[in-house]
Amino acid sequence: MARSTLLLPALLAFALPVCSQSLAEKFGANRAGWEESLAKGVSAPVRKATETILALDGPAVNPSDYNAMHAMVAMMSLAARSCVLEGAWEDAVTHLTKASQAAADNVAAAEGTFGKIRRQHQDSLAAWQSEVNKLETRLKQMDEQGGLTSDQIKTRTQIRVQLEEYRNAIASSERSLRDIDGLTEQIRKEQEVYAASLAQWQGFLAKEKAEIARKGSAAAYVAEKLEQVKGDDAKPLPERLAYARRLLHLDPANHDCQRLVNGLSGKDEEASAPAPEPKKKRTRKSRK
């Protein structure tokens, strides 16, 4: 199975935070626990929690709040990863489709907002730099003049104070521009990553479908792939477990696959049910 950025790195009972918390706050409060569970191959509680929060709080996320959008996209990614680990790859693609679209929307909204702020900073920088140039020229002239009166000395001090204020404002605005450019680059990169991950998983499903068609049935495909998963014990547990669960998802009647999933999950083999005892025949008493 090709590795994906989705399948990255406890069995915890996830109680949802109180309703007053926003989606971003819930994500921040639970992310570490979710990551820990996925790293151990535990997916069900992560999927239930993330999908519940997305359904309840996702519609309330403000599209113009890039931080809230970033948190929602990250939660969609966790939901997708939990689906991958469960073998429900079609559901993972559904979450990734939403994540990719939300990330693209976040880029568009942020670029619009940041674009306005950036232009304001650039306009201010141009105006401040013009004032700095004028003050520096005036200060140079006064320094070259020599023999300044007390009023002129006072004026020169005021000019130096103004220069310092303008230079501090320029430095602050330049830092803001760097921050804006950094954030814009970050959310653009995020959008690219999710778009690539979506394309990757769509490719996985298309390849799987074609291989099943060549084998003639899902059962035949699973029987062949199962031996590969059994023998490939060098791969991380979450990846082997995700693939084993995927095969079981495709062929739920495959008992050998179920045993592998149980073994990777740390579950004991289910004890075989004892055969029912034969019913005793009732003997009829002879009438006297």
Secondary structure as UniProt FT lines:
FT   TURN            5..6
FT   TURN            19..20
FT   HELIX           23..39
FT   TURN            40..41
FT   HELIX           44..57
FT   HELIX           58..60
FT   TURN            63..64
FT   HELIX           66..86
FT   HELIX           89..145
FT   HELIX           150..215
FT   HELIX           218..231
FT   TURN            233..234
FT   HELIX           237..250
FT   TURN            252..253
FT   HELIX           255..265
//
